[in-house]
Amino acid sequence: MTKEKFTKGPWTACFTTESGVPVNFHITASPHGSCLPILECRWPWKTGKERTEELTANAHLVVAAPELYDHGRIAESALSAAAEVLDKAAVTFDTPALKLVADETRKAAVALFGSLAKARGEVS
């Protein structure tokens, strides 16, 4: 497994507001002692409710990235192990349905592995 080069989480979103409305944000890894931004978002100055909700949702998604990555690694490992068990059970009990579930589980593991590799910058 390749070592991750990104800043360890958890991350925190810090919003800039105009008249109480979020207009920009930056992300810090402040729980680890750094208040320097690791990412900044300069949002276009369209401050409608819909744009503000999108800005806030984007910030929350970015802040969740380290945790999603960690949980993705756990899930990918569990899916791979489950596919192996299902393969063996399908052969032992001669059950085509189990083989189908094993194949779908493996596809999910491969897709998740690809997403994690993308997050590490190994693929585009």
C-alpha positions as CSV (number, residue, x, y, z in Angstrom):
1,M,0.0,0.0,0.0
2,T,1.3,3.4,-1.0
3,K,1.8,5.9,1.9
4,E,-0.5,8.8,1.7
5,K,1.1,12.2,1.2
6,F,-1.9,14.3,2.0
7,T,-2.4,16.1,5.3
8,K,-3.7,13.8,8.0
9,G,-7.3,14.6,9.2
10,P,-9.5,15.6,10.8
11,W,-9.9,18.8,8.8
12,T,-11.9,21.9,9.8
13,A,-13.8,24.3,7.6
14,C,-13.3,28.0,8.4
15,F,-15.9,30.3,6.6
16,T,-15.5,33.9,5.6
17,T,-18.9,35.7,5.8
18,E,-20.4,38.8,4.4
19,S,-23.4,40.1,6.4
20,G,-23.6,36.7,8.1
21,V,-23.6,34.7,4.8
22,P,-20.7,32.3,4.0
23,V,-18.9,33.6,0.9
24,N,-15.6,31.7,1.0
25,F,-13.9,29.0,3.1
26,H,-10.5,27.5,3.8
27,I,-9.7,24.1,5.3
28,T,-7.2,23.6,8.1
29,A,-5.9,20.6,10.0
30,S,-6.1,22.6,13.2
31,P,-6.5,19.6,15.5
32,H,-2.9,18.9,14.6
33,G,-1.6,22.3,15.6
34,S,-1.7,24.0,12.2
35,C,-4.0,26.9,11.5
36,L,-2.5,27.5,8.1
37,P,-4.9,26.7,5.3
38,I,-4.3,23.4,3.4
39,L,-7.0,24.5,0.9
40,E,-8.8,27.7,0.1
41,C,-12.0,28.3,-1.9
42,R,-12.6,31.7,-3.4
43,W,-16.3,31.5,-4.3
44,P,-17.7,33.8,-7.0
45,W,-19.6,36.7,-5.5
46,K,-23.0,35.3,-6.2
47,T,-24.6,35.2,-2.7
48,G,-28.0,33.7,-3.4
49,K,-29.3,31.1,-0.9
50,E,-28.7,28.3,-3.4
51,R,-25.1,29.3,-4.0
52,T,-24.5,29.6,-0.2
53,E,-25.9,26.1,0.4
54,E,-23.6,24.7,-2.4
55,L,-20.6,26.5,-0.9
56,T,-21.4,25.1,2.6
57,A,-22.0,21.6,1.2
58,N,-18.7,21.7,-0.7
59,A,-16.9,22.6,2.5
60,H,-18.5,19.8,4.5
61,L,-17.6,17.3,1.7
62,V,-14.0,18.4,1.7
63,V,-13.7,18.3,5.5
64,A,-15.1,14.7,5.4
65,A,-12.4,13.6,2.9
66,P,-9.8,12.2,5.3
67,E,-12.4,10.2,7.2
68,L,-14.0,8.9,4.0
69,Y,-10.6,7.8,2.8
70,D,-9.8,6.0,6.1
71,H,-13.2,4.3,6.0
72,G,-12.8,3.5,2.4
73,R,-9.6,1.6,3.1
74,I,-11.4,-0.5,5.7
75,A,-14.3,-1.2,3.5
76,E,-12.1,-2.1,0.5
77,S,-10.3,-4.7,2.7
78,A,-13.6,-6.1,4.0
79,L,-15.1,-6.3,0.6
80,S,-12.1,-8.2,-0.8
81,A,-12.2,-10.6,2.1
82,A,-15.9,-11.1,1.7
83,A,-15.5,-11.9,-2.0
84,E,-13.0,-14.6,-1.2
85,V,-15.3,-16.2,1.4
86,L,-18.2,-16.0,-1.0
87,D,-16.1,-17.6,-3.8
88,K,-15.2,-20.5,-1.6
89,A,-18.8,-21.0,-0.4
90,A,-20.1,-20.8,-4.0
91,V,-17.7,-23.7,-5.0
92,T,-18.4,-25.7,-1.8
93,F,-22.2,-25.5,-2.1
94,D,-22.3,-25.3,-5.9
95,T,-24.4,-22.1,-5.7
96,P,-24.3,-19.8,-8.8
97,A,-26.1,-17.1,-6.8
98,L,-23.2,-16.9,-4.3
99,K,-20.7,-16.7,-7.2
100,L,-22.7,-13.8,-8.6
101,V,-22.7,-12.0,-5.2
102,A,-18.9,-12.7,-4.9
103,D,-18.3,-11.2,-8.3
104,E,-20.4,-8.1,-7.5
105,T,-18.6,-7.7,-4.1
106,R,-15.2,-8.0,-5.9
107,K,-16.3,-5.3,-8.4
108,A,-17.2,-3.0,-5.5
109,A,-13.8,-3.6,-3.9
110,V,-12.0,-2.9,-7.2
111,A,-13.9,0.3,-7.8
112,L,-13.2,1.5,-4.2
113,F,-9.5,0.6,-4.6
114,G,-9.4,2.7,-7.8
115,S,-11.0,5.7,-6.0
116,L,-8.5,5.4,-3.2
117,A,-5.6,5.3,-5.7
118,K,-7.1,8.4,-7.3
119,A,-7.2,10.1,-3.9
120,R,-3.5,9.3,-3.5
121,G,-2.7,10.8,-6.9
122,E,-1.7,7.5,-8.4
123,V,-4.3,7.7,-11.2
124,S,-6.1,10.5,-12.8
